[in-house]
Amino acid sequence: MAYANLTVDARPDGITWVAIDRPKALNAFNAATLLELEQVIEEASRDPNLRVLVLTGGGEKAFVAGADIAEMSTMGPTKARVFSSIGHRVFDKLERLSVPTIAMVNGFALGGGMELALACDLVYASDRAKFGQPEVNLGVIPGFGGTQRLPRKIGPQRALELCFTGDIIGAEKAREIGIVLEVFPAAELREKVEAIAAKICSKGPLAVAALKRVIIEASACDPRTANALEQETFGVLFGSEDQKEGMNAFLEKRPAKFGGH
Ligand code: CAA
């Protein structure tokens, strides 16, 4: 399927690469791009071959430089609220996708672009990447979930500082405060992310999906419910062929070959 604002490569090895690709606007999210991303996520959720989804920015300069300021500039309150609700809906679907998602941040991740990274499970960045929530400079606030995901990730004080000042920070600082897991030289970023995605693909897909469900869903539950969810899910996995294969392979001292059943 061809998209006007995205480049999608759904590979047979189970890794799907999605680039937000609007170079003339540094990959900024207009509504059309958000809706295309929603379509990709919905297709991904129906793809039995998918193991890992990687999101990145087209071109050399930007991951996503935020929501599209030209498009937003003429919005009134109602249109802006709808625009924000589309961003929330799409990023919630991304967060709840059953397979791991990786943000490979190759340049500017500002405003809605940083919010996209925050909605991914793992964030890796090039040493040229830059992060920030500069909405305050435009007289507005983050609108795609940043006010909620950012403080949960880095604590309210750091989140308030970034949002109050609109400061743009480098990749190393973003790693230090917990937005990014690892920073790699720009020329090595793709091969490093490929290796991490391939490693995840080699694990039992049922266990990987169960981990994501338990860790992400349980964060919204009280501790008793969360622990019950873990116990339930642990038990369910023992009905799978992957569990038999994983444990037999260990006992037979050979690598496991998981089929996802
Ligand atoms: N929306 C629309 N167009 C954008 C854009 C955005 N967010 N960011 C960059 N562009 C466009 C520029 O207008 C410019 O277009 P023209 O060539 O037609 O003039 C082109 O991309 C290249 O940008 P610059 O010339 O500005 O490039 P630069 O290297 O000088 O600066 C930058 C790069 C620091 C990222 C700068 O472009 C910038 O500050 N962009 C805006 C970042 C921002 O404020 N993002 C938050 C948006 S609000 C938001 O995201 C709300 C939300 O949470 C939902």
Boltz pocket constraint, residues with backbone or C-beta under 6 A from the ligand:
constraints:
  - pocket:
      binder: B
      contacts: [[A, 23], [A, 24], [A, 25], [A, 26], [A, 28], [A, 65], [A, 66], [A, 67], [A, 68], [A, 69], [A, 70], [A, 87], [A, 108], [A, 110], [A, 111], [A, 112], [A, 113], [A, 115], [A, 134], [A, 135], [A, 138], [A, 141], [A, 142], [A, 143], [A, 144], [A, 146]]
      max_distance: 6.0
